[in-house]
């Protein structure tokens, strides 16, 4: 059995040699990853352990990950360090990203997702509602304008980035809600444009294809904010993963829509609470499927 040093300088383990071989094969550990055998005091680079030599040699031609990043399947009882930016280990493989999310033991729980979202909102209610209202007002006021399609993707991407920082307990500021204009702006714009057009076309064909695409592409904005992918690759990753969880996600979005309708009936102002609630709930689903390595809450 072995122990590793994570990106937060905490010790993780014990893990088996078989698990480490899987992590190396997946590109989640490399020769510089700090490792020690259980019961031994000295930390050494993983590359000095001869039992992993063949596995490291097989990966030597591929981009190396951040050596301090612990993979998604952290050892029981040990939390996982934060996921580093995609740029720290080179462009991601969309198929591998989708396979990792699909391999997680997870199902969408409508009640749990909304419950976690409400609990988060209660911890810092007015800042969350205030920032959400600001972004949603800009979205709403520009939706009918010709330049609204330019703002759509970056605003949604930034809002998801803001929520994810809240979910993960990271330092957050108002500017994070607009970070889609400084991070991956072109891809966010393109996905907003292309997905809107294709969903519109889908709705022309008996509506059902359009509804399928809305759910299938729901995760594309946070994917683009966190992963180094092109817009079409991100759309494909979202589609593959959400297809597996389509009915659960559909029910969550449907309930969100009904809750938002109730918010509109409260003189319209209730929607500024109900819309963030629903978006945060779906951000929790994204975090469970694509976020930092840990055992999902559902």
C-alpha positions as CSV (number, residue, x, y, z in Angstrom):
1,X,0.0,0.0,0.0
2,X,1.1,3.6,-0.7
3,X,0.5,7.2,0.3
4,X,0.5,10.2,-1.9
5,X,0.9,14.0,-1.4
6,X,-2.1,15.9,-2.9
7,X,-2.2,19.4,-4.4
8,X,-3.1,20.9,-1.0
9,X,0.0,19.4,0.6
10,X,-2.1,16.9,2.5
11,X,-1.4,13.2,2.7
12,X,-3.8,10.8,1.0
13,X,-4.0,7.0,1.2
14,X,-3.4,4.2,1.6
15,X,-3.9,3.1,-2.0
16,X,-3.0,-0.1,-3.7
17,X,-0.4,-0.5,-6.5
18,X,-3.2,-1.5,-8.8
19,X,-5.0,1.8,-8.1
20,X,-1.8,3.8,-8.8
21,X,-1.3,1.9,-12.1
22,X,-4.8,3.0,-13.1
23,X,-4.1,6.6,-12.1
24,X,-0.9,6.6,-14.2
25,X,-2.7,5.1,-17.2
26,X,-5.4,7.8,-16.9
27,X,-2.7,10.5,-16.9
28,X,-3.5,11.5,-13.3
29,X,0.0,10.8,-11.8
30,X,3.5,11.0,-13.2
31,X,7.1,10.4,-12.3
32,X,7.3,13.5,-10.0
33,X,4.3,12.6,-7.9
34,X,5.4,12.3,-4.2
35,X,4.9,8.8,-2.9
36,X,5.9,6.5,-0.1
37,X,5.2,3.0,0.9
38,X,3.1,2.5,3.9
39,X,5.2,2.2,7.1
40,X,8.2,3.9,5.5
41,X,9.1,7.5,6.5
42,X,10.7,8.8,3.3
43,X,8.8,10.5,0.5
44,X,10.2,9.8,-3.0
45,X,9.2,10.6,-6.6
46,X,6.9,8.0,-8.0
47,X,9.5,7.5,-10.8
48,X,12.0,6.0,-8.4
49,X,9.6,3.0,-7.7
50,X,10.6,0.3,-10.1
51,X,7.2,-1.4,-9.9
52,X,5.7,1.6,-11.8
53,X,8.5,1.9,-14.4
54,X,6.6,0.2,-17.3
55,X,3.5,2.2,-16.7
56,X,5.4,5.5,-16.6
57,X,7.3,4.6,-19.7
58,X,4.0,4.0,-21.5
59,X,2.8,7.5,-20.6
60,X,6.0,9.3,-21.2
61,X,5.0,10.7,-24.6
62,X,1.7,12.2,-23.3
63,X,1.3,15.6,-21.5
64,X,2.0,15.3,-17.8
65,X,-0.5,16.2,-15.2
66,X,0.2,18.4,-12.2
67,X,2.3,16.0,-10.2
68,X,0.5,17.0,-7.0
69,X,-3.0,16.2,-8.3
70,X,-4.8,13.3,-6.7
71,X,-7.3,11.5,-8.9
72,X,-11.0,11.2,-8.6
73,X,-11.0,7.8,-6.8
74,X,-9.3,9.0,-3.6
75,X,-8.9,6.4,-0.8
76,X,-11.7,5.8,1.6
77,X,-11.8,8.2,4.4
78,X,-9.5,10.8,2.7
79,X,-10.9,13.9,1.1
80,X,-9.5,15.0,-2.2
81,X,-7.5,18.1,-3.0
82,X,-8.9,20.7,-5.4
83,X,-8.9,20.0,-9.1
84,X,-6.2,22.2,-10.7
85,X,-6.8,24.3,-13.8
86,X,-6.9,22.2,-17.0
87,X,-3.9,24.2,-18.3
88,X,-1.7,22.7,-15.6
89,X,-1.7,19.3,-17.3
90,X,-2.3,20.1,-21.0
91,X,-5.4,19.9,-23.1
92,X,-8.0,17.4,-21.9
93,X,-9.3,14.5,-23.9
94,X,-13.1,15.0,-24.1
95,X,-13.7,11.2,-24.4
96,X,-11.6,10.6,-21.2
97,X,-13.4,13.4,-19.4
98,X,-16.8,11.9,-20.3
99,X,-15.7,8.4,-19.4
100,X,-14.5,9.6,-16.0
101,X,-17.9,11.3,-15.3
102,X,-19.8,8.3,-16.6
103,X,-17.8,6.0,-14.4
104,X,-18.8,7.7,-11.2
105,X,-21.4,6.0,-9.0
106,X,-23.9,8.8,-9.2
107,X,-27.6,9.4,-9.9
108,X,-29.3,12.8,-10.0
109,X,-31.4,13.3,-6.8
110,X,-33.9,16.2,-7.3
111,X,-34.6,16.7,-3.6
112,X,-31.0,16.4,-2.5
113,X,-29.8,18.8,-5.2
114,X,-32.4,21.5,-4.3
115,X,-31.8,20.9,-0.6
116,X,-28.1,21.5,-0.9
117,X,-28.7,24.5,-3.0
118,X,-31.0,26.0,-0.4
119,X,-28.6,25.2,2.4
120,X,-25.8,27.0,0.5
121,X,-28.0,30.1,-0.2
122,X,-28.9,30.4,3.5
123,X,-25.2,30.6,4.4
124,X,-24.8,33.9,2.5
125,X,-28.2,34.7,1.2
126,X,-28.0,38.4,0.1
127,X,-24.6,38.3,-1.6
128,X,-25.6,35.2,-3.6
129,X,-29.0,36.6,-4.5
130,X,-27.5,40.0,-5.3
131,X,-24.9,38.7,-7.6
132,X,-27.3,36.3,-9.3
133,X,-29.9,39.1,-9.8
134,X,-27.3,41.3,-11.4
135,X,-26.2,38.7,-13.9
136,X,-29.8,37.5,-14.6
137,X,-31.0,41.1,-15.2
138,X,-28.3,41.6,-17.7
139,X,-29.2,38.3,-19.4
140,X,-32.9,39.2,-19.4
141,X,-32.5,42.7,-20.7
142,X,-30.2,41.7,-23.5
143,X,-32.0,38.5,-24.5
144,X,-34.0,40.2,-27.2
145,X,-31.2,42.4,-28.5
146,X,-29.0,41.4,-31.3
147,X,-25.9,41.5,-29.1
148,X,-27.6,39.3,-26.4
149,X,-26.3,36.1,-28.1
150,X,-22.7,37.5,-27.5
151,X,-23.3,37.9,-23.8
152,X,-25.4,34.7,-23.2
153,X,-22.6,32.1,-23.0
154,X,-20.0,34.2,-21.1
155,X,-22.6,35.3,-18.5
156,X,-23.9,31.8,-17.9
157,X,-20.3,30.5,-17.7
158,X,-19.3,33.1,-15.2
159,X,-22.4,32.6,-13.1
160,X,-21.7,28.8,-12.9
161,X,-18.1,29.6,-12.0
162,X,-19.3,31.8,-9.1
163,X,-21.6,29.1,-7.8
164,X,-19.0,26.4,-8.0
165,X,-16.6,28.5,-5.9
166,X,-19.3,28.9,-3.4
167,X,-20.1,25.2,-3.4
168,X,-16.4,24.3,-2.9
169,X,-15.8,26.8,-0.2
170,X,-13.2,28.8,-2.2
171,X,-12.6,32.5,-2.0
172,X,-15.2,34.3,-4.2
173,X,-15.9,37.8,-5.4
174,X,-18.4,39.5,-7.7
175,X,-15.9,39.5,-10.5
176,X,-16.1,35.7,-10.7
177,X,-19.6,36.0,-11.9
178,X,-18.3,37.8,-15.0
179,X,-15.2,35.7,-15.5
180,X,-16.7,34.2,-18.7
181,X,-15.5,37.4,-20.4
182,X,-11.9,36.8,-19.5
183,X,-11.8,32.9,-19.5
184,X,-12.6,31.0,-22.7
185,X,-14.8,33.9,-24.0
186,X,-14.8,32.7,-27.7
187,X,-15.8,29.1,-26.9
188,X,-18.5,30.3,-24.5
189,X,-19.9,32.6,-27.2
190,X,-19.8,29.9,-29.8
191,X,-21.5,27.4,-27.6
192,X,-24.2,29.9,-26.8
193,X,-24.8,30.6,-30.5
194,X,-24.6,27.1,-31.8
195,X,-26.7,25.5,-29.0
196,X,-29.4,28.1,-29.3
197,X,-29.6,27.6,-33.1
198,X,-29.7,23.8,-32.8
199,X,-32.1,23.7,-29.9
200,X,-34.4,26.0,-32.0
201,X,-34.2,23.7,-34.9
202,X,-34.9,20.7,-32.6
203,X,-38.0,22.4,-31.3
204,X,-39.3,22.7,-34.9
205,X,-39.3,19.0,-35.1
206,X,-42.2,18.1,-32.7
207,X,-40.4,19.9,-29.8
208,X,-39.1,16.7,-28.3
209,X,-35.6,16.9,-30.0
210,X,-35.2,20.5,-28.6
211,X,-36.2,19.4,-25.1
212,X,-33.6,16.6,-25.3
213,X,-30.9,19.0,-26.4
214,X,-31.7,21.5,-23.6
215,X,-31.1,18.8,-21.0
216,X,-28.2,17.2,-22.9
217,X,-26.2,20.4,-23.2
218,X,-27.0,21.8,-19.8
219,X,-23.5,21.2,-18.4
220,X,-21.6,22.7,-21.3
221,X,-21.1,26.2,-19.7
222,X,-19.3,25.0,-16.5
223,X,-17.4,22.4,-18.5
224,X,-16.0,25.2,-20.7
225,X,-15.2,27.4,-17.7
226,X,-13.1,24.6,-16.1
227,X,-11.9,22.3,-18.8
228,X,-9.6,23.1,-21.7
229,X,-11.9,22.0,-24.5
230,X,-13.3,23.5,-27.7
231,X,-17.0,24.3,-27.7
232,X,-18.1,21.3,-29.7
233,X,-16.0,18.9,-27.6
234,X,-17.6,20.4,-24.5
235,X,-21.0,20.0,-26.0
236,X,-20.3,16.3,-26.8
237,X,-19.0,15.6,-23.3
238,X,-22.1,17.2,-21.8
239,X,-24.4,15.3,-24.2
240,X,-22.8,11.9,-23.4
241,X,-22.9,12.3,-19.7
242,X,-26.3,13.9,-19.5
243,X,-27.8,11.3,-21.7
244,X,-27.0,8.7,-19.0
245,X,-28.6,11.0,-16.4
246,X,-31.2,12.5,-18.7
247,X,-34.4,11.7,-16.8
248,X,-33.1,12.8,-13.5
249,X,-31.8,16.0,-14.9
250,X,-35.0,16.6,-16.9
251,X,-37.1,16.2,-13.7
252,X,-34.7,18.6,-11.8
253,X,-35.0,21.2,-14.6
254,X,-38.8,20.7,-14.8
255,X,-39.2,21.3,-11.1
256,X,-36.9,24.3,-11.3
257,X,-39.2,25.7,-14.1
258,X,-42.3,25.2,-11.9
259,X,-40.6,26.8,-8.9
260,X,-39.6,29.8,-11.1
261,X,-43.2,30.1,-12.2
262,X,-44.2,30.3,-8.6
263,X,-41.5,33.0,-8.2
264,X,-43.0,35.0,-11.0
265,X,-46.4,34.8,-9.4
266,X,-45.0,36.6,-6.3
267,X,-45.1,39.9,-8.1
268,X,-42.1,38.8,-10.2
269,X,-39.5,39.4,-7.5
270,X,-39.6,35.8,-6.2
271,X,-37.8,34.6,-9.4
272,X,-34.6,36.3,-8.2
273,X,-34.5,33.8,-5.4
274,X,-35.9,30.8,-7.3
275,X,-33.7,31.1,-10.3
276,X,-30.4,31.0,-8.4
277,X,-31.8,28.1,-6.3
278,X,-32.3,26.1,-9.5
279,X,-29.0,27.0,-11.1
280,X,-27.1,26.2,-7.9
281,X,-28.9,22.8,-7.7
282,X,-27.7,22.0,-11.2
283,X,-24.2,23.3,-10.3
284,X,-24.1,20.7,-7.6
285,X,-24.9,18.0,-10.1
286,X,-22.1,19.2,-12.3
287,X,-19.7,19.3,-9.3
288,X,-20.6,15.7,-8.4
289,X,-19.9,14.5,-12.0
290,X,-17.0,16.7,-13.1
291,X,-15.7,18.5,-10.1
292,X,-12.9,17.9,-7.6
293,X,-12.4,14.3,-6.7
294,X,-14.5,13.0,-3.8
295,X,-17.4,10.7,-3.2
296,X,-20.6,12.3,-4.5
297,X,-23.3,13.3,-2.1
298,X,-25.8,11.2,-4.1
